[in-house]
Amino acid sequence: MRDDPQAQMESFNIVLSWDKPKCSIPEALTRDVCCDLVMKANDYAFDIIKTNFVDAVCADQMVMPLLVSAIGHDWVLQNHQFKED
């Protein structure tokens, strides 16, 4: 399974479906604000990945969504104080 990208992505999607945070959405986090934050967080994450993690991504392409998610969440928390959940 480790060498099958389709199986890896399916596993990733299954794990995501299990993640059901038990929190309320802040009023300030409207759809437009959320979309803007995601775009800016992803831009930031891709810049970091291009600078520091190209070899890791080339070695295992499935690390890319994990890096984007982790770095993006950190950026949002650091700059806007919205927690990951």
Backbone as CSV, one residue per row, in Angstrom:
resi,resn,N_x,N_y,N_z,CA_x,CA_y,CA_z,C_x,C_y,C_z
1,MET,0.819,-1.193,0.000,0.000,0.000,0.000,0.864,1.258,0.000
2,ARG,2.021,1.211,0.620,2.877,2.396,0.703,3.253,2.923,-0.674
3,ASP,3.346,2.043,-1.667,3.747,2.476,-3.006,2.561,2.804,-3.906
4,ASP,1.344,2.661,-3.416,0.154,2.924,-4.218,-0.432,4.284,-3.836
5,PRO,-0.195,5.310,-4.660,-0.666,6.662,-4.314,-2.180,6.738,-4.126
6,GLN,-2.927,5.978,-4.919,-4.380,6.019,-4.786,-4.820,5.465,-3.427
7,ALA,-4.203,4.377,-2.996,-4.527,3.802,-1.683,-4.099,4.745,-0.563
8,GLN,-2.973,5.394,-0.729,-2.505,6.344,0.274,-3.484,7.509,0.419
9,MET,-3.960,8.034,-0.707,-4.891,9.152,-0.662,-6.220,8.717,-0.052
10,GLU,-6.662,7.517,-0.373,-7.902,7.018,0.219,-7.756,6.892,1.736
11,SER,-6.618,6.385,2.185,-6.366,6.285,3.628,-6.363,7.661,4.272
12,PHE,-5.740,8.610,3.618,-5.690,9.988,4.110,-7.106,10.546,4.243
13,ASN,-7.952,10.324,3.232,-9.328,10.818,3.263,-10.145,10.151,4.368
14,ILE,-9.913,8.877,4.618,-10.616,8.173,5.691,-10.264,8.782,7.038
15,VAL,-8.985,9.016,7.258,-8.548,9.613,8.524,-9.156,11.004,8.688
16,LEU,-9.204,11.785,7.620,-9.818,13.117,7.694,-11.294,13.028,8.066
17,SER,-11.978,12.024,7.571,-13.405,11.896,7.872,-13.639,11.566,9.345
18,TRP,-12.657,11.001,10.019,-12.769,10.683,11.443,-12.638,11.916,12.318
19,ASP,-11.997,12.937,11.799,-11.685,14.136,12.578,-12.914,15.028,12.700
20,LYS,-13.575,14.964,13.818,-14.759,15.779,14.079,-14.518,16.630,15.324
21,PRO,-13.982,17.843,15.160,-13.692,18.688,16.317,-14.955,19.015,17.117
22,LYS,-14.779,19.141,18.406,-15.883,19.482,19.307,-15.692,20.930,19.767
23,CYS,-15.917,21.838,18.844,-15.759,23.255,19.152,-16.755,24.054,18.327
24,SER,-16.920,25.311,18.685,-17.792,26.179,17.904,-16.939,27.047,16.984
25,ILE,-17.551,27.491,15.920,-16.843,28.329,14.952,-16.940,29.785,15.411
26,PRO,-15.798,30.468,15.537,-15.836,31.878,15.946,-16.645,32.711,14.949
27,GLU,-17.414,33.665,15.444,-18.225,34.516,14.567,-17.378,35.261,13.544
28,ALA,-16.169,35.636,13.925,-15.293,36.374,13.020,-14.815,35.525,11.847
29,LEU,-14.960,34.224,11.959,-14.462,33.320,10.920,-15.573,33.031,9.907
30,THR,-15.888,34.047,9.122,-16.902,33.904,8.082,-16.335,33.088,6.924
31,ARG,-17.185,32.735,5.999,-16.745,31.970,4.830,-15.643,32.726,4.069
32,ASP,-15.838,34.012,3.834,-14.848,34.803,3.099,-13.525,34.898,3.854
33,VAL,-13.604,35.130,5.160,-12.390,35.207,5.983,-11.670,33.864,5.965
34,CYS,-12.431,32.789,6.100,-11.847,31.450,6.104,-11.142,31.154,4.783
35,CYS,-11.794,31.455,3.680,-11.181,31.225,2.356,-9.899,32.038,2.198
36,ASP,-9.936,33.287,2.646,-8.753,34.149,2.570,-7.612,33.587,3.421
37,LEU,-7.932,33.136,4.634,-6.907,32.562,5.512,-6.309,31.294,4.914
38,VAL,-7.149,30.449,4.343,-6.649,29.210,3.746,-5.709,29.525,2.579
39,MET,-6.088,30.465,1.738,-5.231,30.827,0.599,-3.886,31.381,1.083
40,LYS,-3.916,32.281,2.048,-2.676,32.874,2.560,-1.829,31.832,3.296
41,ALA,-2.482,30.968,4.068,-1.753,29.921,4.797,-1.108,28.951,3.815
42,ASN,-1.826,28.577,2.758,-1.264,27.672,1.759,-0.103,28.322,1.013
43,ASP,-0.239,29.594,0.652,0.871,30.297,-0.009,2.110,30.278,0.881
44,TYR,1.915,30.571,2.152,3.021,30.552,3.110,3.620,29.151,3.196
45,ALA,2.751,28.144,3.310,3.227,26.764,3.434,4.028,26.347,2.206
46,PHE,3.540,26.671,1.014,4.265,26.281,-0.198,5.616,26.972,-0.294
47,ASP,5.698,28.225,0.150,7.000,28.911,0.169,7.976,28.193,1.102
48,ILE,7.513,27.795,2.280,8.362,27.075,3.236,8.782,25.721,2.650
49,ILE,7.843,25.028,2.041,8.138,23.701,1.470,9.162,23.823,0.358
50,LYS,8.980,24.810,-0.537,9.935,24.989,-1.637,11.333,25.297,-1.122
51,THR,11.409,25.997,-0.009,12.699,26.382,0.554,13.356,25.263,1.357
52,ASN,12.545,24.470,2.065,13.122,23.544,3.041,12.820,22.058,2.852
53,PHE,11.797,21.718,2.090,11.353,20.327,2.083,11.242,19.685,0.704
54,VAL,11.903,20.224,-0.306,11.802,19.679,-1.659,12.252,18.219,-1.696
55,ASP,13.358,17.904,-1.054,13.851,16.526,-1.065,12.876,15.565,-0.405
56,ALA,12.272,15.984,0.691,11.310,15.130,1.392,10.087,14.873,0.524
57,VAL,9.608,15.901,-0.158,8.435,15.747,-1.020,8.761,14.873,-2.222
58,CYS,9.946,15.026,-2.777,10.349,14.182,-3.902,10.470,12.720,-3.476
59,ALA,10.925,12.493,-2.274,11.086,11.122,-1.775,9.744,10.466,-1.477
60,ASP,8.771,11.239,-1.011,7.454,10.691,-0.679,6.423,11.788,-0.902
61,GLN,5.710,11.720,-2.016,4.772,12.776,-2.386,3.614,12.910,-1.405
62,MET,3.330,11.877,-0.637,2.225,11.953,0.317,2.548,12.845,1.511
63,VAL,3.805,13.237,1.649,4.166,14.141,2.746,3.696,15.578,2.442
64,MET,3.453,15.884,1.176,3.055,17.240,0.783,1.770,17.701,1.483
65,PRO,0.654,16.947,1.427,-0.547,17.452,2.108,-0.359,17.607,3.617
66,LEU,0.455,16.745,4.197,0.709,16.847,5.636,1.488,18.107,5.964
67,LEU,2.507,18.398,5.159,3.297,19.611,5.379,2.455,20.866,5.180
68,VAL,1.669,20.900,4.104,0.831,22.068,3.842,-0.128,22.294,5.006
69,SER,-0.743,21.215,5.467,-1.695,21.321,6.569,-1.024,21.804,7.855
70,ALA,0.072,21.179,8.225,0.741,21.527,9.478,1.293,22.953,9.453
71,ILE,1.972,23.311,8.380,2.554,24.649,8.289,1.456,25.703,8.189
72,GLY,0.409,25.401,7.425,-0.710,26.334,7.290,-1.425,26.573,8.607
73,HIS,-1.669,25.484,9.363,-2.317,25.641,10.667,-1.459,26.486,11.607
74,ASP,-0.160,26.251,11.579,0.735,27.046,12.427,0.658,28.524,12.060
75,TRP,0.631,28.817,10.753,0.565,30.207,10.293,-0.725,30.874,10.771
76,VAL,-1.851,30.173,10.628,-3.139,30.734,11.053,-3.142,30.998,12.554
77,LEU,-2.657,30.058,13.348,-2.611,30.256,14.795,-1.708,31.431,15.153
78,GLN,-0.544,31.478,14.555,0.432,32.516,14.874,-0.064,33.914,14.472
79,ASN,-0.737,34.002,13.338,-1.124,35.308,12.812,-2.563,35.715,13.127
80,HIS,-3.425,34.739,13.447,-4.841,35.070,13.638,-5.463,34.437,14.876
81,GLN,-4.691,33.677,15.617,-5.112,33.049,16.877,-6.327,32.119,16.738
82,PHE,-6.524,31.532,15.552,-7.534,30.507,15.383,-6.842,29.167,15.512
83,LYS,-7.306,28.341,16.463,-6.708,27.034,16.673,-7.086,26.078,15.553
84,GLU,-6.308,25.036,15.418,-6.487,24.061,14.345,-7.878,23.459,14.314
85,ASP,-8.405,23.130,15.487,-9.733,22.502,15.472,-10.806,23.511,15.115
